[in-house]
Amino acid sequence: MSVWNLVTCRAEGPSAASFVAATDAEGRVRRHPVLARYPDVGAALQDWAELEPVLRAWRPAEGEPLESVELLAPLPRPGKLVFAGANYHDHLREMGVGTLPDGMEPYFFLLPPTAIVGPGEAVSIPRDPAARVDWEAELGVVIGRRAHRLPVERALEAVAGYTIVNDVSARGLHARPNPLAPPFAYDWLASKGRDTFTPIGPGVTPSWFVADPQALPIRLWRNGVLEQDGNTKDMIFTVAQLVSAASALMTLEPGDVIATGTPAGVGAAKGLALQDGDRLRIRIEPLGELGNDVRQAEPLLASAPSNTVEQG
């Protein structure tokens, strides 16, 4: 069975309306009559219970090929972006963490949807090199059904599909230099929640194409150099365990995304950080490839367009 992805796209030109289509194994974009009425994949997932049986029977060759189409972030406005931290054995080892504590549970944090960019869009990093911006290739789990307090054995029933996520992280901004008190020493939002710090894409691979989410190779290249070479089999908590644990804390809804942690190979463990002009490329089989360039942020402006408020 040939793997295909759900994608959010538009004809070339920023004024064109976005719509949902599919990419086949060769990366060609194909129109589907049922999907074209949705502006993005997140919107289509609101009707996932109806769409899933229709899409299971579909073959990309049946769809009209589209030319000159730009791929956008597949899920531009998820209700929740849930990130699991410290979830790979090899990543903990490279960061100097030894024996895991008894009774350890998944660690989650939330990031704003405004951090999302799509395939080919730039990651904007602070001008100060002390920010030490890093990469983190991650498997993203996309929710397709409302879920609350799901047991582990049923957790994958809520999953519509999978995507690629880069959890870009400014390591130098994790710890505040002047915290009010020790409990406020770490600032996850300042270090991970900045605009453009969450590339997602290129699409959403339906769950039926992923027989085992715990057997997926994850690789990240920076400027053509392989930096991360891991596998989801090294997760501390499986995808099912993460979905179950997250659903015990909050109601998961269609279009929500859970990023499942990163394997070893991050820049912090090697004394490396992202630089202006870097090129990042993440590949997770069979989901495809997500590429983004790195650009240094522009200086703050003293004035802004009338529909935007910015502090100069």
C-alpha positions as CSV (number, residue, x, y, z in Angstrom):
1,M,0.0,0.0,0.0
2,S,1.5,3.3,-1.1
3,V,1.9,5.9,1.6
4,W,0.4,9.3,1.1
5,N,0.1,12.5,3.3
6,L,-2.6,15.0,4.0
7,V,-1.2,18.5,3.3
8,T,-2.4,22.1,3.6
9,C,-1.5,24.0,0.4
10,R,-2.3,26.9,-1.9
11,A,-1.7,28.0,-5.4
12,E,1.4,30.2,-5.6
13,G,0.8,33.7,-4.3
14,P,0.1,34.9,-0.7
15,S,-3.5,36.0,-1.5
16,A,-4.6,32.6,-2.7
17,A,-6.9,30.6,-0.4
18,S,-5.5,27.4,1.2
19,F,-7.0,24.0,0.9
20,V,-6.3,20.4,1.8
21,A,-4.9,17.9,-0.7
22,A,-2.7,14.8,-0.6
23,T,0.9,14.1,-1.6
24,D,1.8,10.8,-3.1
25,A,5.0,8.7,-2.6
26,E,6.8,10.9,-5.2
27,G,5.8,14.1,-3.5
28,R,3.2,15.1,-6.2
29,V,0.2,17.0,-4.9
30,R,-3.2,15.4,-5.7
31,R,-6.6,16.9,-5.3
32,H,-9.3,15.0,-3.4
33,P,-12.9,16.2,-3.9
34,V,-13.8,15.6,-0.2
35,L,-10.8,17.4,1.2
36,A,-10.7,20.5,-1.0
37,R,-13.5,22.2,1.0
38,Y,-11.3,22.4,4.1
39,P,-8.8,25.3,4.5
40,D,-6.2,23.2,6.4
41,V,-5.7,19.7,7.8
42,G,-6.7,20.8,11.3
43,A,-10.1,21.8,10.0
44,A,-10.5,18.5,8.2
45,L,-9.7,16.6,11.4
46,Q,-12.8,18.1,13.0
47,D,-14.7,15.7,10.7
48,W,-12.3,12.8,11.0
49,A,-14.9,10.2,12.1
50,E,-16.6,10.8,8.7
51,L,-13.5,11.3,6.6
52,E,-11.4,8.3,7.8
53,P,-13.4,5.5,6.1
54,V,-13.6,7.5,2.9
55,L,-9.8,8.2,2.9
56,R,-8.9,4.6,3.8
57,A,-10.3,3.5,0.4
58,W,-8.7,6.2,-1.6
59,R,-5.6,5.9,-3.8
60,P,-3.6,9.0,-4.8
61,A,-3.6,8.0,-8.5
62,E,-7.3,8.7,-8.4
63,G,-6.7,12.4,-7.6
64,E,-6.1,15.2,-10.1
65,P,-2.4,16.3,-10.0
66,L,-1.8,19.9,-9.1
67,E,1.1,22.0,-10.3
68,S,2.7,25.1,-8.8
69,V,1.3,24.4,-5.3
70,E,3.0,25.7,-2.1
71,L,2.9,23.5,1.0
72,L,2.0,25.3,4.2
73,A,2.0,24.2,7.8
74,P,-0.5,21.3,7.8
75,L,-1.8,22.3,11.2
76,P,-1.5,26.1,11.5
77,R,-3.8,26.6,14.5
78,P,-4.0,23.5,16.7
79,G,-6.0,23.9,19.8
80,K,-3.1,22.5,21.9
81,L,0.6,22.0,21.2
82,V,1.6,19.5,23.8
83,F,5.3,18.7,24.1
84,A,6.8,15.8,26.0
85,G,10.3,16.4,27.5
86,A,13.1,14.1,28.3
87,N,11.6,11.0,26.6
88,Y,14.5,9.2,25.0
89,H,17.1,7.2,26.9
90,D,20.0,8.2,24.6
91,H,19.1,11.9,24.9
92,L,19.1,11.7,28.7
93,R,22.5,10.0,28.6
94,E,24.0,12.6,26.4
95,M,22.7,15.4,28.7
96,G,24.3,13.7,31.7
97,V,21.2,12.1,33.3
98,G,21.8,8.7,34.8
99,T,19.4,6.3,36.5
100,L,15.7,7.2,36.0
101,P,13.8,7.8,39.2
102,D,11.3,5.2,40.3
103,G,7.7,6.1,39.4
104,M,8.8,8.5,36.7
105,E,5.8,9.9,34.7
106,P,5.7,11.8,31.4
107,Y,6.7,15.4,31.6
108,F,4.6,17.8,29.4
109,F,4.7,21.5,28.6
110,L,2.5,23.6,26.3
111,L,3.6,25.9,23.5
112,P,1.5,28.5,21.5
113,P,0.3,27.8,18.0
114,T,2.0,31.1,16.9
115,A,5.3,29.3,17.1
116,I,4.4,27.1,14.1
117,V,5.9,27.5,10.7
118,G,5.6,25.1,7.8
119,P,8.0,23.3,5.4
120,G,10.4,25.7,3.7
121,E,9.7,28.6,6.1
122,A,12.5,30.2,8.0
123,V,13.3,29.7,11.7
124,S,14.1,33.2,13.1
125,I,16.7,33.0,15.9
126,P,17.7,35.8,18.3
127,R,20.7,38.0,17.3
128,D,22.4,37.3,20.6
129,P,24.6,34.2,20.3
130,A,24.2,33.6,24.0
131,A,20.7,32.3,23.2
132,R,22.4,29.1,22.0
133,V,19.5,28.0,19.7
134,D,19.3,24.2,19.3
135,W,17.4,21.7,17.2
136,E,15.3,18.8,18.3
137,A,13.8,16.4,15.8
138,E,10.6,14.8,17.1
139,L,7.7,12.6,16.0
140,G,4.4,14.5,16.2
141,V,1.2,12.7,17.1
142,V,-2.0,14.2,15.6
143,I,-5.2,13.7,17.5
144,G,-8.3,12.8,15.4
145,R,-11.0,12.1,18.1
146,R,-11.9,13.8,21.4
147,A,-10.2,11.8,24.2
148,H,-10.4,12.0,27.9
149,R,-8.8,9.6,30.4
150,L,-8.0,7.0,27.8
151,P,-6.4,3.8,29.0
152,V,-3.1,3.0,27.3
153,E,-4.5,0.0,25.5
154,R,-7.0,2.3,23.7
155,A,-4.9,5.4,23.3
156,L,-4.0,4.9,19.7
157,E,-7.7,4.9,18.7
158,A,-7.6,8.7,19.2
159,V,-4.7,9.2,16.8
160,A,-5.5,10.4,13.3
161,G,-1.9,10.4,12.1
162,Y,1.7,11.5,12.5
163,T,3.8,14.4,11.4
164,I,7.4,15.8,11.9
165,V,8.1,18.5,14.5
166,N,11.3,20.4,15.2
167,D,11.3,21.7,18.8
168,V,13.7,24.6,18.3
169,S,15.1,25.6,21.7
170,A,17.1,28.6,22.9
171,R,19.2,26.8,25.5
172,G,20.6,30.0,26.8
173,L,17.2,31.3,27.7
174,H,16.0,28.3,29.7
175,A,17.3,29.6,33.0
176,R,16.4,33.2,34.0
177,P,19.3,35.2,35.3
178,N,17.2,36.9,38.1
179,P,14.4,34.5,39.1
180,L,11.9,35.7,41.7
181,A,12.5,32.4,43.5
182,P,13.9,28.9,42.7
183,P,10.6,27.5,41.4
184,F,10.6,30.3,38.7
185,A,14.1,29.7,37.5
186,Y,13.2,27.9,34.2
187,D,11.3,29.7,31.4
188,W,10.1,27.2,28.9
189,L,8.1,29.8,27.0
190,A,11.0,32.2,26.4
191,S,13.2,29.3,25.3
192,K,10.8,27.3,23.1
193,G,7.6,29.2,22.4
194,R,9.0,32.0,20.2
195,D,7.5,32.7,16.8
196,T,8.9,30.2,14.1
197,F,10.3,27.9,16.8
198,T,8.0,25.0,15.9
199,P,8.3,23.9,12.3
200,I,5.7,21.2,11.5
201,G,5.2,19.2,8.3
202,P,5.3,18.5,5.5
203,G,1.9,16.9,6.1
204,V,0.0,14.4,8.3
205,T,0.5,10.7,7.5
206,P,-2.7,8.8,8.3
207,S,-2.2,6.4,11.2
208,W,-3.0,3.3,9.1
209,F,0.3,3.8,7.2
210,V,2.2,3.6,10.5
211,A,2.0,0.0,11.7
212,D,4.2,0.6,14.7
213,P,5.0,4.1,15.9
214,Q,7.7,2.6,18.1
215,A,9.8,1.6,15.1
216,L,10.4,4.8,13.2
217,P,13.9,6.1,12.4
218,I,14.4,9.8,13.1
219,R,17.3,11.7,11.5
220,L,18.2,15.4,11.4
221,W,20.9,17.0,9.2
222,R,22.4,20.5,9.7
223,N,24.0,21.8,6.5
224,G,24.2,18.2,5.2
225,V,25.9,16.8,8.3
226,L,23.9,14.1,10.1
227,E,23.4,15.3,13.7
228,Q,20.6,13.1,15.0
229,D,20.2,9.5,14.1
230,G,17.7,7.9,16.5
231,N,14.6,5.7,16.5
232,T,11.3,5.9,18.3
233,K,12.0,2.5,19.9
234,D,14.3,4.3,22.3
235,M,11.4,6.3,23.8
236,I,11.0,6.1,27.6
237,F,7.2,6.4,27.3
238,T,5.6,5.1,24.1
239,V,3.2,7.0,21.9
240,A,0.3,5.2,23.5
241,Q,1.5,6.0,27.0
242,L,2.0,9.7,26.2
243,V,-1.5,10.0,24.6
244,S,-3.0,8.3,27.6
245,A,-1.1,10.4,30.1
246,A,-1.9,13.6,28.3
247,S,-5.6,12.7,28.1
248,A,-5.6,12.2,31.9
249,L,-4.5,15.8,32.4
250,M,-6.6,17.5,29.7
251,T,-9.2,16.6,27.1
252,L,-7.5,16.1,23.8
253,E,-9.4,17.3,20.8
254,P,-9.2,16.8,17.0
255,G,-6.2,18.6,15.6
256,D,-4.2,18.7,18.8
257,V,-0.5,17.8,18.4
258,I,1.7,15.9,20.9
259,A,5.4,16.1,20.2
260,T,7.0,13.0,21.7
261,G,10.6,14.1,22.6
262,T,13.9,14.0,20.8
263,P,16.6,11.4,20.5
264,A,20.3,12.0,21.1
265,G,22.3,14.4,18.9
266,V,21.2,17.8,19.9
267,G,23.6,20.7,19.6
268,A,23.9,21.4,23.4
269,A,25.6,18.0,23.9
270,K,28.2,18.9,21.3
271,G,28.8,22.5,22.1
272,L,27.0,23.6,18.9
273,A,24.3,26.1,18.2
274,L,22.3,27.2,15.1
275,Q,23.8,30.1,13.0
276,D,22.3,32.4,10.5
277,G,22.2,30.6,7.1
278,D,22.0,27.1,8.5
279,R,19.8,24.5,6.8
280,L,17.9,21.9,8.8
281,R,16.4,18.8,7.3
282,I,14.5,16.1,9.3
283,R,13.4,12.8,7.9
284,I,11.1,10.3,9.6
285,E,10.2,7.2,7.6
286,P,7.5,6.9,6.3
287,L,6.3,10.5,7.0
288,G,8.6,12.3,4.7
289,E,11.0,15.2,5.1
290,L,10.8,18.6,6.7
291,G,13.3,21.3,5.7
292,N,13.8,24.8,7.1
293,D,16.4,27.5,6.8
294,V,17.7,29.5,9.8
295,R,17.7,33.3,9.7
296,Q,18.9,35.8,12.2
297,A,16.0,37.9,13.5
298,E,15.6,41.4,12.2
299,P,16.1,44.3,14.6
300,L,12.9,45.5,16.3
301,L,11.1,48.2,14.4
302,A,10.2,51.6,15.8
303,S,6.9,51.6,13.9
304,A,4.6,48.9,12.6
305,P,1.6,48.5,10.2
306,S,-1.7,49.8,11.5
307,N,-3.1,46.4,12.1
308,T,-0.2,45.3,14.3
309,V,1.2,46.6,17.6
310,E,4.9,46.2,18.2
311,Q,7.2,47.7,20.7
312,G,10.3,49.3,19.1
